[in-house]
Amino acid sequence: MAHWWTKGLLGAAVLPMLMWAGQAGSPVWAAEPPPVKAAALSVDELRTQARAGQVAAQVEWASRLRAGQGVAKDEGEALHWFTEAAMKGHVEAQFALAQMFAELGEAPQSSLLARLGISASQSQRDAAGWFRRAAEQGHVQAQYELGRVLAEGRGVLRDHQEAVDWYTSAAEQGWADAQQALGIMLFNGNGVARNEQEGLRWLYSAAQQGQPLAIGAYRQAAEQGYPPAQYALGQLHAQGKGVPKDDQVALGWYRKAAEQGWPDAQYALGRRLEAGDGVAKDEQAAAALYFNAARQDHVLAQLRLGWMLDQIGRDKEAAGWYLRAANQGNASAQYNLGVMFHSGEGVPVNLDQAEAWYRRAAEQGHANAQNELGRLLGGGFFRDDEAEYWFRKAAAQGHVQAQQNLEKLAQMKKARVAR
């Protein structure tokens, strides 16, 4: 049975008015009313525009009726006008309609349900349907709400995997509630395969936005001795995101995780010790932490350990750590390795290798590597154009030497032409 608020949506009343113009018997569809700034309209104007089929006016009129803004509150009428707009594909109307049905589904004694002639369970099913239509149009909050509906089985069959899919879509757009819900589901394995690492990643994103359940989940896991959570809680306190900023608390959590061998914590604590940031400076302890993290293929620890060894003349060892970091795609390590092959520090001079490593770093936007690659290429007449290309890339990033090298290259070209 069609409910009263859909009457006209399924029949002739929703069709554009058929006008007759020109030759007899020639139908012309009336143009839709011109767009309006619905929020600026008076109540009478808004009602008129809504009745004329203007979608924006229908949504604004429904919103005012729902809130009782400037008019007597009337949720039944609001539902009618949201439905009019939602059936025409208006995504905000679809979401508002879903919200209203969801609220009614939680209020089985509502007089509005009786007016509509539907049950609370039917209202929940209608909510799920409208959340889905809005979610499929990319409405991020609708995607989160649809995830909740599916996870809890409200108005639909429970489907944890589809819930994860919709939570993920909203979470990737930065919706904190979705990040929190997704993180908890994955970390605990609620209805899906448990994935602690991915769960913690999403909980961390939610915690950074101050989501209390996410912060609580991290704290509980950290206090139970889980090193990734200890490190992440340290990061939150170091940044002051979602929790009070407190370097000493951060250091405490870094230490706990580092002592259990967590490489991210070892690197973070090493950086603090190397710089004397919040602790007494201790480069030897920092190097030891970098070494432990680097052995676990922590790329930044490999880079930093290589740099420290480079500074004390242990070039061969430095080259080895740079190589490991470079093979993981770290642009700074690739550049440093290029310099070593270019100059013969720690490795034999090899200009082909130098060019290859400069190029890999340059392609990632490393300005120093772009400049050095230009210098290496600029020594040969037939590669001047490529050298100029890399100089320009570096110069565009404000690299002063590259800007000077562009001028020198231009002078060299002029000199060759003059000869």
N, C-alpha and C positions, 0 to 999 in steps of 0.2 A: 504493500500500500504506500503510495506517495505521501510523505508528510506534508503538512500545510505549508512549511517554508520552502518546499521545492515546487509547489504549484506555480505554473507559469514558466519555470525553468525548463520543464520538459515539454511544454506545449507551445501554442502559437504566440503566447505573450512574450516569449523571449526572442522571437524573430525580429529582425529589423523591420521597421514599418515599410510596407510596400506602397510606393507612390507612383502616380501615373503622370507622365510628361511626354511631350513630343507627339509622335503619331499615336493614334488610338491603338490600344492593345499593347503598347510598348512599355514593359515594366522597367522602372528605375529604382534601385535600392537607395533609400535615403542615407545621406552621409551621417556619420556619428557626430554628436555635438562636439564643438572644439574643446581642446583640453582646458581645464580650469585649475586654478590654485585653490584647491578645495578648502584648505585650512583658513583661508582669508574670507570665506563666504559667510554670510549671516545664516541663521537657522533656516529661514524661509527659502533663501537662495539655495542652500545646500540640499534641502528636501526636494526642491524643484529639480535641481540638476540630477540628484540620485534617481528620481522617478523617470527622468528623461533618458536614463541609461548610462550616464557618465560614471565610469568605474571609479575614478579617483574620488568623486563625490560620494559614491556609495560606501567606500571604505571609510572616509572621514565621518560620514553621517553615522555609520555603524559604531565607530569608535566613540563618538560623542554619546550615543545612546547607551553604550555599554558602561561608560564611565559616569554618566549623568553630568556631562560637561555642557552647561548652558541650556540643557533640556532635562526633562524628567527621565530618570534612569529607567530603561526598558530593555532588558536583556533579550526578550523574545523578538522585539523589532530589530535589535542589533544582530541577532542570529540570522534573521531574514536578509538583511542588507549585506552582511558578510558573505552569505551564501550566494547572493546575486553576483557579487564581484568574484568570489572564488570559482564559481562555475565558468567564468570568463578567463580563468587562468591567472588571476592576480595573486601573486605568491604571498604577500603579507596578509591578504584576506584569508587565504587558505590556512596560514599559520594561526591567525587569530581565531578562526572557526574551530580549528583543532584544539586550541587551548580552552575554548568555551565548552566544547563537548567533553574534554578531559576533566574539567572542573565539575561538570554536571555528573560525570561518571563516578565521582567521589562523593556525591551528595544524593543518595537514592531517595531521600524524602523531599527533594526540591519540588516546589510547586511548578517550576518551569518544565520539568520532565513530564508532569501530569498534563500541562498545557500542550506540550508537543506530542503527547501520546506515545512516548517511548520509555523504555526501561533504562536503568543506569548502565547495564551491560551493553545495550545497544548504543548508548552514548559513547561508551569506551571504544566500541568498534568504529563508530563514525570518527572519533578523534584519531584513531590509528590511521584510518584511510586518508584523512586530510593532512596529517603529519607526513605521510608518505608522499602525497602529491606535492607538498611544499618542499620536502627533502629532495625529491627528484629534480626540482628546479634549482637546487643548490642553496636553499635556505639553511644556513649553518645551524641555527638553534633548532630548527625542525629536524635536522639530521640527528642531533643529540637526543631530542625528545623521542624520535622514532627508535633510536637505540635503546632508550629506557623502556619504552613500550614492549619491545621485543625481548629484552632481558627479563622483564618482570611478567610477561605474558598478559598484559592488560589489553583486552579487546582483540587479541590475536593469539595464535599459538606461540608459545615461548620458543625463541630461536636465538641461542647465544652467539652462534657464528655470524648470523646476519647483524645482530646487535653490535658485535665487534667491528664489522665492516662499516656501519653507520657512525659509530663512535670514532673510528679511525678517520673517516672523512671529515668530521667536525673537528677532531683533535688536530689534524694537519693544517686546519685553517686558524688554529690558535684558540679554540673554544675551551676554556679552562675546565668547565664541568665535564666535558667529554674526555679531556686528557686524564682527569682524575678517575672517572668511571672506567675508562679503558685500562689505565694503569693497574687499578685494583683487580679487574677481571683477569688480566694477564699474569699479574704477580701471584695471585692466589689460585689461578687455574679454575675460575668459576665458570663451569660449563664449557670451557675450551682448554686446549693444551696449555699447560703452565709454561710461561716464559718469563722468568724473573728479570732477566736483563732488559727485555723490551718493556716489561711492566714498570720497572724502576725508571726507565727513560721517560715514560709518559708521566709518571708520578712527579718526577723532577720538574718537568715543564709546568705541571699544575701547581706544584709547591712554590715555584718562582712567582706565580700569580696570586699566592696567598690562599690557596685552597686548603682548608683545615684538615680534611681527611687525608689528603696527600702528605701534608707535613706530619700528621700523626702517624701515618703508615711508615714514613721514613724513620721517625724517631723510635718507633717500636722496633723496627728491624735493626736499627743501629744499636740500640740498647741490648738487643739479643746477640750482638757480636757479628752482624753481617757486614763485611768490609765495604761492598759497594755502597750500601746505605750510609755507613759511617763517613765515607769520603764525600758523598753527595750532601749529607747534612753539614759537613764542614764547609762545602762550597756555598750552601745557602747562607750560613752565618758569615762567611767571608764577604759575600756580596750584599748581605742585608735584604735578601729577596724572600718575602713571606715570613721571615723571622727577624728578630733584632740583629743588627750588624754587630759582631763581636769576634775580633781576631783571635782572642785567646781560646774561645770556645771552638772556633774553626780549627786552630792548631791542635787542640786536644783530639778532635775527631780525625784529623789527618794522621796524627801519630798512631791512634788505635788501628786505623786501616792499614797504614804503612807497616806496622809491626806484624800484620797478618799477610804481608806480601802483596797488597793491592797496588799495582803500578801507578795508577793515576794519583793515589795518595802519596806514594813515594816521590813522584815528580813534584807535586804541589808543595810538599814539605821541603824538598830539596831547593826549590826556588826561594822559599822563605829563608832557609838557612844560608844560601849563597848570598842573598841580598841583605841579610840581617833585618828582615822585615818582621817585627813583632817578637823576634828571638835574637839571641846573641849570634853574631855572624860566625859561621863555621863552614868554610869551603870544603874542607876534607870530608865532613859528614855529608854535605850536599853531594859531593862527587860519589860517595858510597851509595847514597840513595839513588842517584841517577844510574849508576852501574846496575843496581838490582832491578830497576825499572826497565833499563835498556835491554837487559838480557831477556826480558819478557816481550821484547819488540815494541816497547813504548817509543813511538817515533820522536816525540819531543825530547824525551830523556836521551835518546841516542844523539840527537843534534846537539843538545847542551853538553853532554859528556865529551863529544868530539871537539866542541869549541874550547872547553876547559883544558883538554889535553893539548890542543893546538897552541894555547897561550903559554904553556910551559915547555914547548919544544918537543913534545912527544908526537911528532907529525905522523909517523906511520900508524900509530894506534888511532890517532884522530881520523885519518883517512878511512880506516876500517869502519869506524862508527858512522862517519858521514855516508859511506857507501851503503850501510844497512838502512839508514834513514832515507837516502836518495832512492833506493830501490822500492821504498814504500810510497814514493811520490812526493816527499817533502821538498819544496822548491828551494828553500834556503840551503839544505844539505846538498842538493844538486848543484847549486851555484858554488858552494864552498869546494865541492869536489872538482868542479871545473877549474877553479882557481889553482888548486893543487896540481892538477895535470898540466895546466898552463905554465906554472912556475917551477914544477919539479919538487914541490914540498911534500915529503913523505911518500911520493910515488915518482917513477921516472917521467920525464917530460913526454907528453903525448898530446899533440895538438888536435888530433882527431877525437880523442876522448874528451879533451877540454871542450871542443866545439859541441860534441854530443850532449854533454851535461849542461853546458850553458843553454843550449837550445831547449832542452827539456824544462829547465827552470824558466826561460824566457817565455815559452808558450803558456806558462801558468801566470804570466804577468809580473815576474820578478824583474824590477827595473834595473838593478845592478847587473843581472845576467843578460838582459837585453843590451845594455851598453857594452859589456865585455864581448858579447857575441858580435856586435857591430864592429868593435875594434879588431877582433880576430879576422873577420871577413873583409874588413876594409883594406887589408894589406894587399889584396889581389885585385887587379884591374877588372876582371870579369865578374867580381862579386860586389862591386860597389853599390849596385842598386839594392841588394839584399841588406848590406850594411846600413844603408840609409834608412831602410824600412825599420830595422831594429833600433837605430838611434832615435827615430821619430817616436817609436813606441815608448821608449824610456823617457824621452824629452816631454812627452805628453803627461807623464806622471811627475814632472817637475825635476827630473834628474839633471843637475847642472852640467856635469861632465858630458852627458849625452848631447845637450844643447850645444856645448862647445865643439864636440866632435862632429856635429852636423855642419857647423861652419867650416871646420878644417876640411871635411870631405868635399864640400862645395868648392873650396879653394883648390884642392888637389885636382878635381875634375876640370876646372878652368885652366889650370897649368898644363894638363895633358892635352887639352884642345889647342892651346897656344902653341905647343910643340908640333 
